[in-house]
Amino acid sequence: MIDSDKVKAQAKQIMDEFIGALGRIPDAGSGFGAERREQSREPSEACFPEFRERMFRNAPRKNQDFVLMEKKKW
């Protein structure tokens, strides 16, 4: 049988060691991710109206310029 207090103590030790290791990593700077001056792709204006038309044609419920969605309940 597993002692839950022992498991909690081990988990806390692992988390403390992990947080300590993260603290030793030098800060890479203020930004996160990549900054680009130019976009790598251009939106295709030629196919957008056809795509929009197809999406609205396939949508079971719509209201003017919006497709009405149903929120999933788990």
All heavy atoms as a GROMACS GRO file, in nm:
protein
  602
    1MET      N    1   0.084  -0.119   0.000
    1MET     CA    2   0.000   0.000   0.000
    1MET      C    3   0.088   0.125   0.000
    1MET      O    4   0.190   0.130   0.068
    1MET     CB    5  -0.091  -0.004   0.122
    1MET     CG    6  -0.189   0.108   0.125
    1MET     SD    7  -0.310   0.076   0.252
    1MET     CE    8  -0.445   0.158   0.182
    2ILE      N    9   0.050   0.224  -0.078
    2ILE     CA   10   0.130   0.346  -0.094
    2ILE      C   11   0.089   0.447   0.014
    2ILE      O   12  -0.030   0.474   0.033
    2ILE     CB   13   0.109   0.406  -0.234
    2ILE    CG1   14   0.155   0.305  -0.340
    2ILE    CG2   15   0.185   0.536  -0.248
    2ILE    CD1   16   0.127   0.349  -0.480
    3ASP      N   17   0.188   0.503   0.079
    3ASP     CA   18   0.164   0.605   0.180
    3ASP      C   19   0.148   0.740   0.109
    3ASP      O   20   0.242   0.789   0.046
    3ASP     CB   21   0.281   0.607   0.278
    3ASP     CG   22   0.260   0.704   0.392
    3ASP    OD1   23   0.145   0.746   0.415
    3ASP    OD2   24   0.359   0.738   0.459
    4SER      N   25   0.030   0.800   0.119
    4SER     CA   26   0.002   0.925   0.045
    4SER      C   27   0.089   1.040   0.095
    4SER      O   28   0.128   1.127   0.016
    4SER     CB   29  -0.146   0.960   0.053
    4SER     OG   30  -0.183   0.988   0.187
    5ASP      N   31   0.121   1.043   0.222
    5ASP     CA   32   0.207   1.150   0.273
    5ASP      C   33   0.347   1.140   0.214
    5ASP      O   34   0.410   1.241   0.183
    5ASP     CB   35   0.214   1.145   0.426
    5ASP     CG   36   0.081   1.182   0.492
    5ASP    OD1   37   0.005   1.260   0.430
    5ASP    OD2   38   0.056   1.134   0.604
    6LYS      N   39   0.396   1.017   0.196
    6LYS     CA   40   0.528   0.996   0.138
    6LYS      C   41   0.529   1.040  -0.009
    6LYS      O   42   0.623   1.104  -0.055
    6LYS     CB   43   0.566   0.849   0.150
    6LYS     CG   44   0.706   0.819   0.104
    6LYS     CD   45   0.740   0.672   0.127
    6LYS     CE   46   0.880   0.642   0.078
    6LYS     NZ   47   0.914   0.500   0.096
    7VAL      N   48   0.422   1.009  -0.081
    7VAL     CA   49   0.411   1.048  -0.222
    7VAL      C   50   0.405   1.200  -0.233
    7VAL      O   51   0.472   1.260  -0.319
    7VAL     CB   52   0.288   0.982  -0.288
    7VAL    CG1   53   0.264   1.038  -0.426
    7VAL    CG2   54   0.304   0.831  -0.292
    8LYS      N   55   0.327   1.265  -0.147
    8LYS     CA   56   0.318   1.411  -0.149
    8LYS      C   57   0.454   1.475  -0.121
    8LYS      O   58   0.492   1.573  -0.184
    8LYS     CB   59   0.215   1.460  -0.047
    8LYS     CG   60   0.073   1.433  -0.087
    8LYS     CD   61  -0.024   1.482   0.019
    8LYS     CE   62  -0.166   1.447  -0.017
    8LYS     NZ   63  -0.262   1.489   0.088
    9ALA      N   64   0.530   1.419  -0.025
    9ALA     CA   65   0.662   1.473   0.008
    9ALA      C   66   0.758   1.457  -0.110
    9ALA      O   67   0.835   1.549  -0.141
    9ALA     CB   68   0.716   1.403   0.133
   10GLN      N   69   0.753   1.342  -0.176
   10GLN     CA   70   0.838   1.322  -0.293
   10GLN      C   71   0.801   1.416  -0.407
   10GLN      O   72   0.889   1.471  -0.474
   10GLN     CB   73   0.829   1.176  -0.340
   10GLN     CG   74   0.897   1.078  -0.249
   10GLN     CD   75   0.877   0.934  -0.294
   10GLN    OE1   76   0.785   0.904  -0.371
   10GLN    NE2   77   0.961   0.844  -0.244
   11ALA      N   78   0.671   1.436  -0.429
   11ALA     CA   79   0.626   1.527  -0.534
   11ALA      C   80   0.671   1.670  -0.505
   11ALA      O   81   0.717   1.741  -0.594
   11ALA     CB   82   0.475   1.520  -0.548
   12LYS      N   83   0.660   1.710  -0.378
   12LYS     CA   84   0.704   1.845  -0.340
   12LYS      C   85   0.854   1.861  -0.362
   12LYS      O   86   0.901   1.963  -0.413
   12LYS     CB   87   0.669   1.874  -0.195
   12LYS     CG   88   0.708   2.015  -0.152
   12LYS     CD   89   0.662   2.045  -0.014
   12LYS     CE   90   0.698   2.182   0.037
   12LYS     NZ   91   0.778   2.269  -0.040
   13GLN      N   92   0.931   1.759  -0.328
   13GLN     CA   93   1.076   1.764  -0.348
   13GLN      C   94   1.110   1.776  -0.496
   13GLN      O   95   1.196   1.857  -0.534
   13GLN     CB   96   1.142   1.640  -0.289
   13GLN     CG   97   1.292   1.639  -0.307
   13GLN     CD   98   1.355   1.509  -0.258
   13GLN    OE1   99   1.287   1.419  -0.212
   13GLN    NE2  100   1.487   1.502  -0.269
   14ILE      N  101   1.043   1.701  -0.580
   14ILE     CA  102   1.067   1.707  -0.724
   14ILE      C  103   1.033   1.846  -0.778
   14ILE      O  104   1.110   1.905  -0.855
   14ILE     CB  105   0.985   1.598  -0.798
   14ILE    CG1  106   1.040   1.460  -0.764
   14ILE    CG2  107   0.986   1.622  -0.948
   14ILE    CD1  108   0.953   1.346  -0.810
   15MET      N  109   0.918   1.900  -0.736
   15MET     CA  110   0.879   2.034  -0.782
   15MET      C  111   0.977   2.140  -0.735
   15MET      O  112   1.013   2.231  -0.810
   15MET     CB  113   0.737   2.067  -0.734
   15MET     CG  114   0.630   1.983  -0.798
   15MET     SD  115   0.621   2.006  -0.975
   15MET     CE  116   0.560   2.173  -0.984
   16ASP      N  117   1.021   2.130  -0.609
   16ASP     CA  118   1.117   2.228  -0.557
   16ASP      C  119   1.249   2.223  -0.634
   16ASP      O  120   1.307   2.327  -0.666
   16ASP     CB  121   1.142   2.204  -0.408
   16ASP     CG  122   1.022   2.241  -0.322
   16ASP    OD1  123   0.933   2.314  -0.371
   16ASP    OD2  124   1.016   2.195  -0.206
   17GLU      N  125   1.296   2.102  -0.666
   17GLU     CA  126   1.419   2.089  -0.743
   17GLU      C  127   1.401   2.145  -0.884
   17GLU      O  128   1.491   2.210  -0.938
   17GLU     CB  129   1.461   1.942  -0.750
   17GLU     CG  130   1.511   1.888  -0.617
   17GLU     CD  131   1.538   1.738  -0.622
   17GLU    OE1  132   1.526   1.677  -0.731
   17GLU    OE2  133   1.572   1.682  -0.516
   18PHE      N  134   1.285   2.121  -0.944
   18PHE     CA  135   1.258   2.171  -1.078
   18PHE      C  136   1.254   2.323  -1.079
   18PHE      O  137   1.315   2.388  -1.166
   18PHE     CB  138   1.125   2.113  -1.129
   18PHE     CG  139   1.088   2.160  -1.266
   18PHE    CD1  140   1.157   2.115  -1.377
   18PHE    CD2  141   0.984   2.249  -1.285
   18PHE    CE1  142   1.124   2.157  -1.505
   18PHE    CE2  143   0.949   2.292  -1.411
   18PHE     CZ  144   1.019   2.246  -1.521
   19ILE      N  145   1.186   2.382  -0.983
   19ILE     CA  146   1.178   2.528  -0.975
   19ILE      C  147   1.316   2.588  -0.951
   19ILE      O  148   1.352   2.690  -1.009
   19ILE     CB  149   1.078   2.571  -0.865
   19ILE    CG1  150   0.936   2.536  -0.911
   19ILE    CG2  151   1.089   2.719  -0.833
   19ILE    CD1  152   0.829   2.552  -0.806
   20GLY      N  153   1.397   2.521  -0.869
   20GLY     CA  154   1.534   2.567  -0.846
   20GLY      C  155   1.615   2.564  -0.974
   20GLY      O  156   1.694   2.655  -1.002
   21ALA      N  157   1.599   2.456  -1.051
   21ALA     CA  158   1.672   2.444  -1.178
   21ALA      C  159   1.627   2.553  -1.276
   21ALA      O  160   1.709   2.609  -1.349
   21ALA     CB  161   1.650   2.305  -1.239
   22LEU      N  162   1.499   2.585  -1.279
   22LEU     CA  163   1.450   2.692  -1.366
   22LEU      C  164   1.510   2.827  -1.326
   22LEU      O  165   1.537   2.910  -1.411
   22LEU     CB  166   1.297   2.700  -1.362
   22LEU     CG  167   1.220   2.591  -1.435
   22LEU    CD1  168   1.070   2.611  -1.414
   22LEU    CD2  169   1.253   2.589  -1.582
   23GLY      N  170   1.528   2.846  -1.198
   23GLY     CA  171   1.585   2.971  -1.149
   23GLY      C  172   1.729   2.992  -1.192
   23GLY      O  173   1.778   3.104  -1.196
   24ARG      N  174   1.799   2.882  -1.223
   24ARG     CA  175   1.940   2.893  -1.264
   24ARG      C  176   1.956   2.919  -1.413
   24ARG      O  177   2.065   2.945  -1.461
   24ARG     CB  178   2.014   2.765  -1.226
   24ARG     CG  179   2.030   2.748  -1.076
   24ARG     CD  180   2.123   2.634  -1.042
   24ARG     NE  181   2.074   2.505  -1.089
   24ARG     CZ  182   1.997   2.421  -1.020
   24ARG    NH1  183   1.958   2.455  -0.898
   24ARG    NH2  184   1.960   2.306  -1.070
   25ILE      N  185   1.848   2.914  -1.488
   25ILE     CA  186   1.855   2.939  -1.632
   25ILE      C  187   1.863   3.089  -1.654
   25ILE      O  188   1.780   3.164  -1.602
   25ILE     CB  189   1.732   2.880  -1.705
   25ILE    CG1  190   1.731   2.729  -1.691
   25ILE    CG2  191   1.732   2.921  -1.852
   25ILE    CD1  192   1.606   2.664  -1.747
   26PRO      N  193   1.962   3.137  -1.731
   26PRO     CA  194   1.973   3.281  -1.755
   26PRO      C  195   1.853   3.333  -1.836
   26PRO      O  196   1.800   3.264  -1.922
   26PRO     CB  197   2.103   3.297  -1.833
   26PRO     CG  198   2.133   3.162  -1.889
   26PRO     CD  199   2.067   3.061  -1.799
   27ASP      N  200   1.816   3.456  -1.807
   27ASP     CA  201   1.704   3.519  -1.877
   27ASP      C  202   1.744   3.547  -2.021
   27ASP      O  203   1.848   3.606  -2.048
   27ASP     CB  204   1.665   3.650  -1.807
   27ASP     CG  205   1.537   3.709  -1.862
   27ASP    OD1  206   1.466   3.639  -1.936
   27ASP    OD2  207   1.508   3.825  -1.829
   28ALA      N  208   1.660   3.504  -2.114
   28ALA     CA  209   1.690   3.521  -2.256
   28ALA      C  210   1.657   3.661  -2.306
   28ALA      O  211   1.686   3.694  -2.420
   28ALA     CB  212   1.615   3.417  -2.337
   29GLY      N  213   1.596   3.742  -2.227
   29GLY     CA  214   1.557   3.876  -2.270
   29GLY      C  215   1.411   3.900  -2.242
   29GLY      O  216   1.341   3.816  -2.188
   30SER      N  217   1.364   4.015  -2.282
   30SER     CA  218   1.225   4.050  -2.252
   30SER      C  219   1.126   3.987  -2.349
   30SER      O  220   1.011   3.968  -2.315
   30SER     CB  221   1.208   4.202  -2.254
   30SER     OG  222   1.238   4.249  -2.384
   31GLY      N  223   1.171   3.955  -2.469
   31GLY     CA  224   1.079   3.901  -2.568
   31GLY      C  225   1.070   3.750  -2.562
   31GLY      O  226   1.162   3.681  -2.519
   32PHE      N  227   0.960   3.699  -2.602
   32PHE     CA  228   0.940   3.554  -2.609
   32PHE      C  229   0.895   3.521  -2.750
   32PHE      O  230   0.805   3.584  -2.802
   32PHE     CB  231   0.835   3.509  -2.508
   32PHE     CG  232   0.812   3.361  -2.512
   32PHE    CD1  233   0.901   3.276  -2.451
   32PHE    CD2  234   0.701   3.308  -2.575
   32PHE    CE1  235   0.881   3.139  -2.453
   32PHE    CE2  236   0.680   3.173  -2.579
   32PHE     CZ  237   0.770   3.087  -2.517
   33GLY      N  238   0.959   3.427  -2.812
   33GLY     CA  239   0.921   3.389  -2.947
   33GLY      C  240   1.006   3.462  -3.049
   33GLY      O  241   1.108   3.523  -3.017
   34ALA      N  242   0.962   3.456  -3.172
   34ALA     CA  243   1.036   3.516  -3.282
   34ALA      C  244   0.967   3.644  -3.328
   34ALA      O  245   0.845   3.651  -3.333
   34ALA     CB  246   1.046   3.419  -3.399
   35GLU      N  247   1.048   3.742  -3.360
   35GLU     CA  248   0.994   3.866  -3.415
   35GLU      C  249   1.034   3.874  -3.561
   35GLU      O  250   1.150   3.855  -3.596
   35GLU     CB  251   1.049   3.986  -3.339
   35GLU     CG  252   1.001   3.993  -3.197
   35GLU     CD  253   1.051   4.117  -3.125
   35GLU    OE1  254   1.088   4.215  -3.195
   35GLU    OE2  255   1.055   4.115  -3.003
   36ARG      N  256   0.938   3.903  -3.646
   36ARG     CA  257   0.964   3.911  -3.789
   36ARG      C  258   0.921   4.048  -3.841
   36ARG      O  259   0.817   4.100  -3.801
   36ARG     CB  260   0.887   3.802  -3.863
   36ARG     CG  261   0.934   3.664  -3.827
   36ARG     CD  262   0.860   3.561  -3.912
   36ARG     NE  263   0.911   3.428  -3.888
   36ARG     CZ  264   0.858   3.341  -3.804
   36ARG    NH1  265   0.751   3.373  -3.736
   36ARG    NH2  266   0.911   3.222  -3.788
   37ARG      N  267   1.000   4.100  -3.930
   37ARG     CA  268   0.964   4.228  -3.990
   37ARG      C  269   0.864   4.210  -4.103
   37ARG      O  270   0.784   4.297  -4.130
   37ARG     CB  271   1.089   4.298  -4.042
   37ARG     CG  272   1.180   4.341  -3.931
   37ARG     CD  273   1.296   4.419  -3.983
   37ARG     NE  274   1.380   4.456  -3.870
   37ARG     CZ  275   1.505   4.487  -3.880
   37ARG    NH1  276   1.564   4.487  -3.997
   37ARG    NH2  277   1.574   4.519  -3.774
   38GLU      N  278   0.871   4.095  -4.169
   38GLU     CA  279   0.780   4.068  -4.280
   38GLU      C  280   0.709   3.936  -4.256
   38GLU      O  281   0.763   3.846  -4.193
   38GLU     CB  282   0.859   4.058  -4.411
   38GLU     CG  283   0.926   4.186  -4.452
   38GLU     CD  284   1.003   4.172  -4.582
   38GLU    OE1  285   0.980   4.073  -4.654
   38GLU    OE2  286   1.085   4.258  -4.611
   39GLN      N  287   0.589   3.927  -4.307
   39GLN     CA  288   0.514   3.802  -4.299
   39GLN      C  289   0.573   3.702  -4.397
   39GLN      O  290   0.621   3.739  -4.504
   39GLN     CB  291   0.366   3.825  -4.332
   39GLN     CG  292   0.295   3.912  -4.233
   39GLN     CD  293   0.279   3.843  -4.098
   39GLN    OE1  294   0.272   3.722  -4.090
   39GLN    NE2  295   0.275   3.923  -3.994
   40SER      N  296   0.567   3.574  -4.362
   40SER     CA  297   0.620   3.474  -4.452
   40SER      C  298   0.520   3.434  -4.559
   40SER      O  299   0.556   3.378  -4.660
   40SER     CB  300   0.663   3.350  -4.373
   40SER     OG  301   0.554   3.299  -4.302
   41ARG      N  302   0.391   3.464  -4.537
   41ARG     CA  303   0.290   3.433  -4.638
   41ARG      C  304   0.199   3.553  -4.656
   41ARG      O  305   0.176   3.629  -4.565
   41ARG     CB  306   0.201   3.317  -4.595
   41ARG     CG  307   0.269   3.196  -4.550
   41ARG     CD  308   0.169   3.085  -4.531
   41ARG     NE  309   0.094   3.100  -4.409
   41ARG     CZ  310   0.005   3.012  -4.367
   41ARG    NH1  311  -0.021   2.906  -4.437
   41ARG    NH2  312  -0.060   3.029  -4.255
   42GLU      N  313   0.145   3.563  -4.772
   42GLU     CA  314   0.046   3.666  -4.802
   42GLU      C  315  -0.091   3.600  -4.810
   42GLU      O  316  -0.104   3.492  -4.868
   42GLU     CB  317   0.078   3.733  -4.936
   42GLU     CG  318   0.205   3.813  -4.935
   42GLU     CD  319   0.195   3.936  -4.847
   42GLU    OE1  320   0.086   3.996  -4.839
   42GLU    OE2  321   0.297   3.973  -4.787
   43PRO      N  322  -0.194   3.660  -4.753
   43PRO     CA  323  -0.327   3.602  -4.768
   43PRO      C  324  -0.370   3.606  -4.914
   43PRO      O  325  -0.346   3.703  -4.984
   43PRO     CB  326  -0.416   3.689  -4.681
   43PRO     CG  327  -0.339   3.812  -4.654
   43PRO     CD  328  -0.194   3.780  -4.673
   44SER      N  329  -0.432   3.501  -4.956
   44SER     CA  330  -0.474   3.491  -5.095
   44SER      C  331  -0.612   3.553  -5.111
   44SER      O  332  -0.712   3.496  -5.066
   44SER     CB  333  -0.475   3.345  -5.140
   44SER     OG  334  -0.524   3.336  -5.270
   45GLU      N  335  -0.620   3.667  -5.171
   45GLU     CA  336  -0.747   3.735  -5.193
   45GLU      C  337  -0.831   3.663  -5.299
   45GLU      O  338  -0.952   3.672  -5.300
   45GLU     CB  339  -0.724   3.880  -5.236
   45GLU     CG  340  -0.657   3.965  -5.129
   45GLU     CD  341  -0.745   3.984  -5.007
   45GLU    OE1  342  -0.868   3.985  -5.020
   45GLU    OE2  343  -0.688   3.998  -4.898
   46ALA      N  344  -0.766   3.590  -5.388
   46ALA     CA  345  -0.838   3.526  -5.497
   46ALA      C  346  -0.925   3.412  -5.448
   46ALA      O  347  -1.036   3.392  -5.499
   46ALA     CB  348  -0.738   3.473  -5.600
   47CYS      N  349  -0.881   3.335  -5.349
   47CYS     CA  350  -0.960   3.220  -5.306
   47CYS      C  351  -1.047   3.250  -5.185
   47CYS      O  352  -1.132   3.171  -5.149
   47CYS     CB  353  -0.869   3.100  -5.278
   47CYS     SG  354  -0.766   3.122  -5.133
   48PHE      N  355  -1.028   3.364  -5.118
   48PHE     CA  356  -1.104   3.393  -4.997
   48PHE      C  357  -1.254   3.399  -5.019
   48PHE      O  358  -1.329   3.340  -4.942
   48PHE     CB  359  -1.053   3.522  -4.932
   48PHE     CG  360  -1.124   3.554  -4.805
   48PHE    CD1  361  -1.100   3.482  -4.689
   48PHE    CD2  362  -1.219   3.655  -4.801
   48PHE    CE1  363  -1.167   3.510  -4.573
   48PHE    CE2  364  -1.286   3.684  -4.684
   48PHE     CZ  365  -1.261   3.612  -4.570
   49PRO      N  366  -1.305   3.468  -5.122
   49PRO     CA  367  -1.451   3.471  -5.140
   49PRO      C  368  -1.510   3.332  -5.162
   49PRO      O  369  -1.617   3.301  -5.111
   49PRO     CB  370  -1.471   3.560  -5.262
   49PRO     CG  371  -1.349   3.644  -5.271
   49PRO     CD  372  -1.239   3.558  -5.216
   50GLU      N  373  -1.441   3.246  -5.236
   50GLU     CA  374  -1.491   3.111  -5.258
   50GLU      C  375  -1.491   3.032  -5.128
   50GLU      O  376  -1.585   2.957  -5.100
   50GLU     CB  377  -1.405   3.040  -5.362
   50GLU     CG  378  -1.415   3.104  -5.499
   50GLU     CD  379  -1.305   3.058  -5.592
   50GLU    OE1  380  -1.224   2.974  -5.551
   50GLU    OE2  381  -1.301   3.108  -5.706
   51PHE      N  382  -1.388   3.048  -5.048
   51PHE     CA  383  -1.381   2.979  -4.920
   51PHE      C  384  -1.494   3.025  -4.829
   51PHE      O  385  -1.564   2.945  -4.767
   51PHE     CB  386  -1.245   3.005  -4.854
   51PHE     CG  387  -1.236   2.953  -4.713
   51PHE    CD1  388  -1.216   2.818  -4.689
   51PHE    CD2  389  -1.247   3.040  -4.606
   51PHE    CE1  390  -1.207   2.770  -4.561
   51PHE    CE2  391  -1.238   2.992  -4.476
   51PHE     CZ  392  -1.218   2.857  -4.454
   52ARG      N  393  -1.513   3.155  -4.823
   52ARG     CA  394  -1.619   3.212  -4.738
   52ARG      C  395  -1.755   3.161  -4.782
   52ARG      O  396  -1.838   3.122  -4.700
   52ARG     CB  397  -1.611   3.365  -4.746
   52ARG     CG  398  -1.714   3.435  -4.664
   52ARG     CD  399  -1.698   3.586  -4.683
   52ARG     NE  400  -1.805   3.659  -4.624
   52ARG     CZ  401  -1.810   3.695  -4.495
   52ARG    NH1  402  -1.711   3.665  -4.416
   52ARG    NH2  403  -1.913   3.762  -4.449
   53GLU      N  404  -1.779   3.161  -4.911
   53GLU     CA  405  -1.907   3.114  -4.964
   53GLU      C  406  -1.930   2.967  -4.928
   53GLU      O  407  -2.038   2.929  -4.886
   53GLU     CB  408  -1.908   3.132  -5.116
   53GLU     CG  409  -2.036   3.092  -5.182
   53GLU     CD  410  -2.028   3.112  -5.333
   53GLU    OE1  411  -1.977   3.216  -5.376
   53GLU    OE2  412  -2.073   3.021  -5.404
   54ARG      N  413  -1.827   2.886  -4.943
   54ARG     CA  414  -1.838   2.743  -4.911
   54ARG      C  415  -1.864   2.722  -4.762
   54ARG      O  416  -1.945   2.638  -4.723
   54ARG     CB  417  -1.711   2.670  -4.952
   54ARG     CG  418  -1.723   2.520  -4.937
   54ARG     CD  419  -1.599   2.444  -4.980
   54ARG     NE  420  -1.530   2.505  -5.091
   54ARG     CZ  421  -1.397   2.518  -5.099
   54ARG    NH1  422  -1.320   2.473  -5.002
   54ARG    NH2  423  -1.342   2.575  -5.204
   55MET      N  424  -1.795   2.798  -4.676
   55MET     CA  425  -1.815   2.786  -4.531
   55MET      C  426  -1.959   2.820  -4.493
   55MET      O  427  -2.021   2.750  -4.416
   55MET     CB  428  -1.718   2.877  -4.456
   55MET     CG  429  -1.576   2.828  -4.456
   55MET     SD  430  -1.555   2.676  -4.364
   55MET     CE  431  -1.589   2.732  -4.199
   56PHE      N  432  -2.011   2.928  -4.548
   56PHE     CA  433  -2.148   2.968  -4.515
   56PHE      C  434  -2.250   2.870  -4.574
   56PHE      O  435  -2.354   2.847  -4.516
   56PHE     CB  436  -2.176   3.111  -4.561
   56PHE     CG  437  -2.132   3.213  -4.461
   56PHE    CD1  438  -2.006   3.267  -4.465
   56PHE    CD2  439  -2.218   3.254  -4.361
   56PHE    CE1  440  -1.964   3.359  -4.372
   56PHE    CE2  441  -2.179   3.347  -4.266
   56PHE     CZ  442  -2.051   3.399  -4.272
   57ARG      N  443  -2.219   2.814  -4.688
   57ARG     CA  444  -2.309   2.716  -4.749
   57ARG      C  445  -2.315   2.588  -4.663
   57ARG      O  446  -2.421   2.528  -4.646
   57ARG     CB  447  -2.263   2.684  -4.890
   57ARG     CG  448  -2.360   2.600  -4.969
   57ARG     CD  449  -2.322   2.585  -5.115
   57ARG     NE  450  -2.187   2.533  -5.134
   57ARG     CZ  451  -2.089   2.596  -5.200
   57ARG    NH1  452  -2.111   2.713  -5.255
   57ARG    NH2  453  -1.969   2.542  -5.212
   58ASN      N  454  -2.204   2.549  -4.603
   58ASN     CA  455  -2.198   2.428  -4.522
   58ASN      C  456  -2.244   2.449  -4.378
   58ASN      O  457  -2.273   2.352  -4.309
   58ASN     CB  458  -2.055   2.372  -4.520
   58ASN     CG  459  -2.016   2.313  -4.652
   58ASN    OD1  460  -2.101   2.268  -4.728
   58ASN    ND2  461  -1.888   2.315  -4.682
   59ALA      N  462  -2.248   2.572  -4.331
   59ALA     CA  463  -2.286   2.599  -4.192
   59ALA      C  464  -2.436   2.577  -4.174
   59ALA      O  465  -2.516   2.634  -4.246
   59ALA     CB  466  -2.249   2.741  -4.156
   60PRO      N  467  -2.474   2.497  -4.074
   60PRO     CA  468  -2.616   2.473  -4.052
   60PRO      C  469  -2.689   2.595  -3.996
   60PRO      O  470  -2.806   2.616  -4.024
   60PRO     CB  471  -2.620   2.357  -3.953
   60PRO     CG  472  -2.488   2.358  -3.888
   60PRO     CD  473  -2.391   2.417  -3.986
   61ARG      N  474  -2.617   2.677  -3.916
   61ARG     CA  475  -2.680   2.796  -3.857
   61ARG      C  476  -2.591   2.916  -3.882
   61ARG      O  477  -2.472   2.913  -3.855
   61ARG     CB  478  -2.698   2.776  -3.707
   61ARG     CG  479  -2.795   2.665  -3.675
   61ARG     CD  480  -2.806   2.634  -3.527
   61ARG     NE  481  -2.814   2.753  -3.445
   61ARG     CZ  482  -2.766   2.761  -3.322
   61ARG    NH1  483  -2.708   2.658  -3.267
   61ARG    NH2  484  -2.777   2.871  -3.252
   62LYS      N  485  -2.649   3.021  -3.935
   62LYS     CA  486  -2.573   3.143  -3.963
   62LYS      C  487  -2.660   3.265  -3.939
   62LYS      O  488  -2.783   3.256  -3.939
   62LYS     CB  489  -2.516   3.141  -4.104
   62LYS     CG  490  -2.615   3.101  -4.210
   62LYS     CD  491  -2.543   3.059  -4.336
   62LYS     CE  492  -2.634   2.980  -4.425
   62LYS     NZ  493  -2.612   2.840  -4.430
   63ASN      N  494  -2.596   3.380  -3.918
   63ASN     CA  495  -2.665   3.505  -3.894
   63ASN      C  496  -2.586   3.614  -3.963
   63ASN      O  497  -2.481   3.655  -3.915
   63ASN     CB  498  -2.675   3.530  -3.743
   63ASN     CG  499  -2.749   3.659  -3.711
   63ASN    OD1  500  -2.800   3.726  -3.798
   63ASN    ND2  501  -2.752   3.693  -3.584
   64GLN      N  502  -2.632   3.659  -4.076
   64GLN     CA  503  -2.566   3.759  -4.159
   64GLN      C  504  -2.422   3.718  -4.189
   64GLN      O  505  -2.399   3.626  -4.266
   64GLN     CB  506  -2.573   3.896  -4.094
   64GLN     CG  507  -2.714   3.950  -4.085
   64GLN     CD  508  -2.719   4.083  -4.014
   64GLN    OE1  509  -2.620   4.131  -3.962
   64GLN    NE2  510  -2.836   4.143  -4.012
   65ASP      N  511  -2.324   3.784  -4.127
   65ASP     CA  512  -2.183   3.756  -4.156
   65ASP      C  513  -2.119   3.662  -4.055
   65ASP      O  514  -1.997   3.649  -4.051
   65ASP     CB  515  -2.103   3.887  -4.157
   65ASP     CG  516  -2.136   3.971  -4.279
   65ASP    OD1  517  -2.182   3.914  -4.378
   65ASP    OD2  518  -2.115   4.092  -4.274
   66PHE      N  519  -2.199   3.595  -3.971
   66PHE     CA  520  -2.144   3.510  -3.866
   66PHE      C  521  -2.198   3.368  -3.876
   66PHE      O  522  -2.316   3.347  -3.903
   66PHE     CB  523  -2.179   3.566  -3.728
   66PHE     CG  524  -2.128   3.705  -3.707
   66PHE    CD1  525  -2.212   3.814  -3.723
   66PHE    CD2  526  -1.997   3.728  -3.672
   66PHE    CE1  527  -2.166   3.942  -3.704
   66PHE    CE2  528  -1.949   3.856  -3.653
   66PHE     CZ  529  -2.033   3.964  -3.670
   67VAL      N  530  -2.109   3.271  -3.849
   67VAL     CA  531  -2.152   3.133  -3.836
   67VAL      C  532  -2.180   3.110  -3.689
   67VAL      O  533  -2.097   3.139  -3.603
   67VAL     CB  534  -2.041   3.036  -3.886
   67VAL    CG1  535  -2.081   2.893  -3.861
   67VAL    CG2  536  -2.013   3.059  -4.033
   68LEU      N  537  -2.299   3.063  -3.657
   68LEU     CA  538  -2.337   3.039  -3.518
   68LEU      C  539  -2.290   2.901  -3.476
   68LEU      O  540  -2.322   2.801  -3.540
   68LEU     CB  541  -2.488   3.051  -3.502
   68LEU     CG  542  -2.548   3.187  -3.541
   68LEU    CD1  543  -2.699   3.184  -3.530
   68LEU    CD2  544  -2.490   3.298  -3.455
   69MET      N  545  -2.214   2.897  -3.368
   69MET     CA  546  -2.156   2.772  -3.320
   69MET      C  547  -2.221   2.734  -3.188
   69MET      O  548  -2.280   2.816  -3.119
   69MET     CB  549  -2.006   2.789  -3.295
   69MET     CG  550  -1.929   2.829  -3.416
   69MET     SD  551  -1.908   2.685  -3.517
   69MET     CE  552  -1.798   2.747  -3.639
   70GLU      N  553  -2.206   2.608  -3.154
   70GLU     CA  554  -2.256   2.558  -3.027
   70GLU      C  555  -2.137   2.522  -2.940
   70GLU      O  556  -2.044   2.455  -2.984
   70GLU     CB  557  -2.341   2.433  -3.051
   70GLU     CG  558  -2.401   2.375  -2.927
   70GLU     CD  559  -2.490   2.256  -2.959
   70GLU    OE1  560  -2.568   2.263  -3.054
   70GLU    OE2  561  -2.479   2.155  -2.887
   71LYS      N  562  -2.139   2.568  -2.816
   71LYS     CA  563  -2.031   2.538  -2.724
   71LYS      C  564  -2.047   2.396  -2.673
   71LYS      O  565  -2.154   2.355  -2.630
   71LYS     CB  566  -2.034   2.637  -2.607
   71LYS     CG  567  -1.921   2.618  -2.510
   71LYS     CD  568  -1.927   2.723  -2.402
   71LYS     CE  569  -1.814   2.703  -2.304
   71LYS     NZ  570  -1.819   2.804  -2.196
   72LYS      N  571  -1.939   2.320  -2.678
   72LYS     CA  572  -1.941   2.182  -2.633
   72LYS      C  573  -1.950   2.176  -2.481
   72LYS      O  574  -1.881   2.247  -2.412
   72LYS     CB  575  -1.815   2.109  -2.680
   72LYS     CG  576  -1.807   1.966  -2.641
   72LYS     CD  577  -1.912   1.887  -2.714
   72LYS     CE  578  -1.900   1.740  -2.675
   72LYS     NZ  579  -2.005   1.661  -2.727
   73LYS      N  580  -2.039   2.092  -2.430
   73LYS     CA  581  -2.051   2.072  -2.286
   73LYS      C  582  -1.994   1.936  -2.253
   73LYS      O  583  -2.035   1.835  -2.311
   73LYS     CB  584  -2.198   2.078  -2.243
   73LYS     CG  585  -2.259   2.215  -2.267
   73LYS     CD  586  -2.402   2.216  -2.227
   73LYS     CE  587  -2.463   2.352  -2.261
   73LYS     NZ  588  -2.604   2.358  -2.232
   74TRP      N  589  -1.900   1.932  -2.163
   74TRP     CA  590  -1.836   1.805  -2.126
   74TRP      C  591  -1.900   1.749  -2.006
   74TRP      O  592  -1.911   1.757  -1.907
   74TRP     CB  593  -1.687   1.824  -2.106
   74TRP     CG  594  -1.621   1.865  -2.231
   74TRP    CD1  595  -1.590   1.992  -2.270
   74TRP    CD2  596  -1.580   1.782  -2.340
   74TRP    NE1  597  -1.532   1.992  -2.393
   74TRP    CE2  598  -1.524   1.864  -2.439
   74TRP    CE3  599  -1.585   1.645  -2.363
   74TRP    CZ2  600  -1.473   1.815  -2.556
   74TRP    CZ3  601  -1.534   1.598  -2.481
   74TRP    CH2  602  -1.480   1.680  -2.576
   0.00000   0.00000   0.00000
